[in-house]
Every structure is written in structure tokens, then in C-alpha cells.
Amino acid sequence: MTLNKTALTLEVGANETLSATVEPSDAADKSVQYSSSDSTIATVTPVQGKVTGVKAGSTTITVTTVNGQTATCEVTVTEPSGG
């Protein structure tokens, strides 16, 4: 399984959706579960993979298939540049 990004930088309040590709392409169950190692830095919706920056810092988003395969994306959240 792969993610469309292995690293992501977001501003606080911004969001981006990650996309997982499950192999093989004919796998019976392609459902995945997303989780954040620190939801005080960035949250992620468990099914859709929408990552939202909460406060400045770094965290890891992990996506797991039903059969236990995992992929990760390192997320860095920065303060908004406009001030």
C-alpha cells in the first residue's frame, strides 16, 4: 500500500486529503483507517484521510489496511504566514 504523499506541510487551520492506494488492485477489501500520532498537532478523518492542521508542530499520519499493511505521512504544521 502507498500514500500519495510521504510528507506534508500545512498551516494551522488548513487541510489536505491524503489518498491511499491498496495493492493488489483486485484486493477483496480496500478499506483503510487513518490515524494521527498526535491529534493536538493535526487531525485526520478516519475514513476519508482529510488532514487538518491544529497547531504548529509535527506528527505522523498512519494509514492501515484491514490486513495490517501500513503507510505513513510525516505532517508538519506551521503558523499562518499572514499573521
Secondary structure, DSSP 8 states (H G I E B T S, - for coil): -EES-SEEEEETT-EEE--EE-SSTT-S---EEEEES-TTTEEE-TTT-EEEE-SSEEEEEEEEETTS-EEEEEEEEE--TT-
